[in-house]
């Protein structure tokens, strides 16, 4: 099936899979860096072990909520800033990962409508 005049055909599937792989890697790296920031912050400000810091950072990053209670002012400030950052970071990484899929779907939909 040829696309209507003036409409570009869909790029080859190899191109799509390469874009998807790059997006998954970029989104995953962004999540890992965000998780690392949280782990370091919880370890430093809450004075808890690395594994407990990982649990707290993971729970905040995915929107579940904190596990340990913030006792000091520094811990409260860090926890607040990290929670705000995490909400944006998680949604951004999901958008980066699924961006190529949505783009391809919209491109395919336009070709089908204009034919």
Secondary structure, 3 states (H helix, E strand, C coil): CCCCCCCCCCCCHHHHHHHHHHHHHHHHHHHHHHHHHHHHHHHHHHCCCHHHHHHHHHHHHCCCCCCCCCCCHHHHHHHHHHHHHHHHHHHHHHHHHHHHHHHHHHHHHHHHHHC
